[in-house]
Amino acid sequence: MAERTIRAQTYVIVCAILILLTLLTVGVSLFELPGRWHVTIGLLIALCKGSLVALFFMHLIISSRLTWIVVAVTVFWFLLLLVLTMTDYLSRNMVPYTPGH
């Protein structure tokens, strides 16, 4: 069975995309967006950058099915813990604390 590899040109393209996404992150930070849009857009860009790094620079794209299963289970548990944490956080009463009352 032939060994799968990633060409050097692909690394250069992915690196250029990562640089553009970093510049996009800086650009978005300069805009005044309503509500929690800064965090939302920043996390989406970070998700894209993290996915590119994992897929190409960590060679996940050419890994075995077992590696993909491990990544899928890890992402599932991370999302489960994130959802449970956010459910608890968002269900709390957001009344500011005032001493003496």
C-alpha positions in Angstrom: 0.0 0.0 0.0 1.4 3.4 -1.0 2.0 5.9 1.7 -0.3 8.9 1.5 1.4 12.3 1.7 0.5 16.0 1.5 2.3 18.1 -1.1 4.3 21.1 -0.1 2.1 23.4 -2.2 -0.9 22.4 0.0 1.0 23.5 3.1 1.7 26.8 1.5 -1.9 27.3 0.5 -3.2 26.3 4.0 -0.6 28.6 5.6 -1.8 31.5 3.4 -5.4 30.8 4.4 -4.4 30.8 8.1 -2.7 34.1 7.7 -5.8 35.5 5.9 -8.1 34.2 8.7 -5.8 35.8 11.3 -6.1 39.1 9.5 -9.9 38.6 9.3 -9.9 38.1 13.1 -8.1 41.4 13.6 -10.4 43.2 11.1 -13.5 41.9 12.8 -12.1 43.1 16.2 -12.0 46.6 14.9 -15.7 46.8 14.0 -18.3 47.7 16.6 -20.7 44.7 16.5 -23.9 44.4 18.6 -24.2 42.0 21.5 -22.1 38.8 21.5 -21.3 38.9 17.8 -17.6 39.6 18.5 -17.3 36.3 20.4 -19.4 34.4 18.0 -17.5 35.4 14.9 -14.2 35.1 16.7 -15.0 31.5 17.7 -16.1 30.6 14.2 -12.9 31.9 12.8 -10.9 30.1 15.5 -12.8 26.9 14.7 -11.9 27.2 11.0 -8.2 27.8 11.8 -8.1 25.0 14.3 -9.7 22.6 11.8 -7.1 23.5 9.1 -4.2 23.0 11.5 -5.6 19.6 12.7 -6.4 18.4 9.2 -3.2 19.4 7.4 -0.4 20.2 9.8 -1.3 17.3 12.2 -2.0 15.0 9.1 -5.5 14.1 10.3 -6.7 14.3 6.7 -4.5 11.3 5.7 -4.9 9.4 9.0 -6.6 6.1 9.5 -10.3 5.6 10.4 -9.3 4.8 14.0 -7.8 8.2 14.4 -10.9 9.8 12.9 -13.1 7.8 15.4 -10.9 9.1 18.3 -11.2 12.7 17.1 -15.0 12.3 16.6 -15.4 10.9 20.2 -13.3 13.7 21.6 -15.2 16.4 19.8 -18.5 14.8 20.9 -17.5 14.8 24.6 -16.1 18.4 24.3 -19.4 19.6 22.9 -21.4 17.7 25.5 -19.4 19.3 28.3 -19.7 22.7 26.7 -23.4 22.4 26.3 -23.9 21.3 29.9 -21.7 24.1 31.1 -23.5 26.7 29.1 -26.9 25.3 30.2 -25.9 25.9 33.8 -24.4 29.3 33.1 -27.3 30.6 31.1 -29.9 29.3 33.6 -28.5 31.3 36.5 -30.2 34.5 37.7 -28.0 37.4 36.7 -28.7 39.8 39.6 -25.7 41.8 40.6 -24.5 41.3 44.2 -24.9 44.2 46.5 -23.4 43.9 49.9 -25.7 44.6 52.9 -28.9 43.7 51.1 
